[in-house]
Amino acid sequence: MNNLEFIKECQEKVFSGERISAEDAKKLFNIPDENLKELAKCANEITRDYNGNKVDVEQLMRSLEIIMEIK
């Protein structure tokens, strides 16, 4: 299975109410850069499905702070 198929499979698991395994989460975290756009797209679709179009600014700011610490 290639990376794009794996990303879609994980997305389908979440939409069907399943949790992804720790191993799958680790694979997603280490997905190659060339697949990040598809991963982000699927993550956004999951987020929109669960939360609608609202944005939690505080959560967004915390996420950005974490990203900046990693770099």
NUZATI-417497 format. One record per residue: residue in three letters; x, y, z of N, C-alpha, C, CB in turn; residue number from 1. Coordinates in steps of 0.02 Angstrom, whole numbers, plus 32768, in hexadecimal, padded with zeros to 4 digits. Glycine has a CB too. Example, Ala and Ser with C-alpha at 12.3 -4.5 7.8 and 13.67 -1.06 7.14 Angstrom:
REM residues 2
  aa  n_u  n_v  n_w ca_u ca_v ca_w  c_u  c_v  c_w cb_u cb_v cb_w   i
 Ala 8294 7EE4 8186 8267 7F1F 8186 8294 7F5B 8186 8235 7F20 81C4   1
 Ser 8282 7F90 8162 82AC 7FCB 8165 8285 8002 818A 82C0 7FE2 811E   2
END
This chain:
REM residues 71
  aa  n_u  n_v  n_w ca_u ca_v ca_w  c_u  c_v  c_w cb_u cb_v cb_w   i
 Met 802B 7FC5 8000 8000 8000 8000 802D 803E 8000 7FCF 8000 803E   1
 Asn 801E 806D 7FD3 8046 80AA 7FD1 802D 80DC 8006 8043 80CA 7F8B   2
 Asn 8052 8113 800F 8042 8144 8043 7FFE 8164 803B 8076 817A 8044   3
 Leu 7FEB 8174 7FFE 7FA9 8193 7FF3 7F71 8164 8005 7FA2 81AA 7FAA   4
 Glu 7F78 8125 7FF4 7F46 80F3 8006 7F42 80EB 8052 7F55 80AF 7FE4   5
 Phe 7F7C 80EC 8073 7F7E 80E6 80BB 7F5B 8121 80DD 7FC6 80E2 80D3   6
 Ile 7F67 815D 80C4 7F47 8199 80E0 7EFB 8193 80D9 7F60 81D9 80BC   7
 Lys 7EE4 8180 809F 7E9C 8179 8093 7E7E 8141 80BE 7E8F 816A 8048   8
 Glu 7EA2 810B 80C7 7E8A 80D4 80F1 7E81 80EC 8139 7EBB 8098 80EF   9
 Cys 7EB1 8112 8151 7EAB 812D 8196 7E70 815D 819B 7EED 8151 81AA  10
 Gln 7E66 8187 8168 7E2E 81B5 8168 7DEC 818E 816A 7E31 81E3 812A  11
 Glu 7DE7 815A 8143 7DAA 8131 8141 7D9D 8110 8185 7DAF 80FB 810B  12
 Lys 7DD2 80FA 81A7 7DCB 80DE 81EA 7DAB 8111 8219 7E0F 80C6 8206  13
 Val 7DC5 814D 8217 7DAB 8182 8244 7D63 8192 8233 7DD6 81C2 823E  14
 Phe 7D52 8198 81F4 7D0E 81A7 81E0 7CDD 816F 81F4 7D0A 81B4 8195  15
 Ser 7CF6 8132 81F7 7CCB 80FA 8209 7CC7 80F0 8255 7CE3 80B9 81E8  16
 Gly 7CE9 811B 827A 7CE5 8118 82C3 7D1D 80F1 82E4 7CA4 80FA 82D7  17
 Glu 7D4A 80D5 82BC 7D83 80B1 82D7 7DB9 80E2 82EC 7D9F 807F 82A3  18
 Arg 7DE3 80CB 8319 7E1F 80F2 832C 7E59 80D5 8304 7E2C 80F0 8379  19
 Ile 7E87 8100 82F1 7EC3 80E6 82D1 7EF3 80CF 8308 7EE5 811B 82A3  20
 Ser 7F1C 809F 82F9 7F4B 8084 832A 7F85 80B4 8335 7F65 803F 8313  21
 Ala 7FA9 80A9 836B 7FE5 80D1 8379 8017 80C8 8340 8004 80BD 83BD  22
 Glu 801B 808C 8326 8049 807F 82EF 8036 80A7 82B0 804A 8033 82DE  23
 Asp 7FF4 80A9 82A1 7FDD 80D0 8267 7FE9 811A 8273 7F92 80C4 825B  24
 Ala 7FDE 8132 82B0 7FEB 8179 82BF 8034 818A 82B5 7FD5 8189 8307  25
 Lys 8060 815D 82CA 80A8 8168 82C1 80B9 816B 8276 80D1 8130 82E3  26
 Lys 809C 813E 824F 80A8 813F 8206 8090 8181 81E8 8085 8103 81E4  27
 Leu 8055 8199 81FE 803C 81D8 81E3 8069 8212 81F7 7FF5 81E5 81FC  28
 Phe 8081 8210 8235 80AE 8245 824D 80EE 8248 8224 80BE 823A 8297  29
 Asn 8104 820E 820B 8143 820A 81E5 8138 8205 819A 816B 81CE 81FD  30
 Ile 80FE 821A 8183 80EE 8216 813B 811F 8242 8114 80A3 822C 812E  31
 Pro 8136 822D 80DB 8164 8256 80B4 8146 829A 80A0 817A 8230 8075  32
 Asp 8172 82CB 8098 815D 830F 8087 8131 8312 8049 8199 833A 807D  33
 Glu 813E 82E8 8018 8117 82EB 7FDA 80CE 82D6 7FE4 8137 82BF 7FA5  34
 Asn 80BE 82B8 801D 8079 82A4 802C 8057 82CF 8060 8079 825C 8042  35
 Leu 8079 8303 8077 805D 832D 80AC 801E 8353 8096 8090 835F 80C4  36
 Lys 801B 8366 8057 7FE0 838B 803F 7FA2 835E 8044 7FEB 83A3 7FF6  37
 Glu 7FA8 831F 8030 7F6F 82F1 8034 7F5D 82E1 807D 7F7F 82AF 800E  38
 Leu 7F90 82DA 80A8 7F84 82CE 80EE 7F5F 8309 810D 7FC6 82C2 8114  39
 Ala 7F74 8346 80FE 7F54 8382 8117 7F0C 8387 80FE 7F7B 83C1 8103  40
 Lys 7F01 8376 80BF 7EBD 8378 80A2 7E8F 8347 80C7 7EC0 8366 8057  41
 Cys 7EA7 830A 80D3 7E7E 82D8 80F6 7E72 82ED 813E 7EA1 8293 80F4  42
 Ala 7EA5 8308 815F 7E9D 831F 81A4 7E6A 8357 81A7 7EE0 8337 81C1  43
 Asn 7E6B 8384 8177 7E3B 83BB 8175 7DF4 83A1 816B 7E4E 83ED 813D  44
 Glu 7DEC 836F 813F 7DAA 8352 8133 7D8F 8332 8173 7DAD 831E 80FA  45
 Ile 7DBB 8310 8198 7DA6 82F1 81D8 7D91 8328 8209 7DDE 82C6 81F5  46
 Thr 7DBA 835B 820F 7DAC 8392 823D 7D6A 83B3 822B 7DE5 83C6 823C  47
 Arg 7D5F 83C1 81EC 7D21 83E2 81D6 7CE4 83B6 81E3 7D25 83F4 818B  48
 Asp 7CED 8375 81DB 7CB6 8346 81E7 7CA2 8347 8230 7CCA 82FF 81D0  49
 Tyr 7CD3 8349 825C 7CC5 8347 82A4 7CB3 838B 82C2 7D00 832B 82C9  50
 Asn 7CD1 83C0 82A8 7CCA 8402 82C7 7CA4 8435 829C 7D0C 841E 82D7  51
 Gly 7C95 8424 825F 7C76 8455 8233 7CAB 8487 821D 7C3B 8478 8255  52
 Asn 7C96 84C2 820B 7CC4 84F5 81F1 7CDD 8526 8226 7CA4 851B 81BB  53
 Lys 7CCE 8519 8266 7CE4 8547 829A 7D2F 853E 82A7 7CBC 853C 82DA  54
 Val 7D4F 8572 82BE 7D96 8571 82CD 7D9F 8583 8316 7DBD 85A2 829F  55
 Asp 7DC5 8559 833A 7DD6 8567 837F 7E19 858B 837E 7DD9 8526 83AA  56
 Val 7E18 85CD 8385 7E54 85F5 837F 7E87 85E3 83B5 7E42 8640 8385  57
 Glu 7E72 85D6 83F2 7EA1 85C4 8427 7EC5 8582 8416 7E7C 85BE 846A  58
 Gln 7E9F 8552 83FE 7EBE 8513 83EC 7EEF 851C 83B1 7E89 84DF 83DA  59
 Leu 7EDC 8545 8382 7F07 8554 8349 7F48 8574 8360 7EE3 8582 8317  60
 Met 7F43 85A3 838E 7F7F 85C5 83A8 7FAC 8594 83CD 7F6B 85FF 83D6  61
 Arg 7F8F 8567 83F6 7FB7 8535 8419 7FDA 8507 83E7 7F8B 850C 8449  62
 Ser 7FB7 84F5 83B2 7FD5 84C9 837F 8010 84EC 835D 7FA1 84B5 834B  63
 Leu 8007 852B 834E 803D 8551 832E 8079 8558 835D 8024 8597 831A  64
 Glu 806D 8562 839D 80A3 8566 83CD 80CA 8524 83D0 8089 8578 8413  65
 Ile 80A7 84ED 83CE 80C8 84AC 83CF 80F2 84A2 8390 8094 8473 83D6  66
 Ile 80D6 84B4 8358 80FA 84AD 8318 813A 84D7 8319 80CE 84C1 82DD  67
 Met 8135 8514 8332 816F 8540 8335 81A5 8524 8364 815A 8587 834B  68
 Glu 8191 8503 839A 81C1 84E5 83C8 81E6 84AB 83A7 819E 84CD 8408  69
 Ile 81C3 8485 837C 81E0 844C 835B 8216 8462 832A 81AA 8423 8337  70
 Lys 8209 8498 8307 8239 84B1 82D5 8273 84CD 82F8 821A 84E6 82A6  71
END
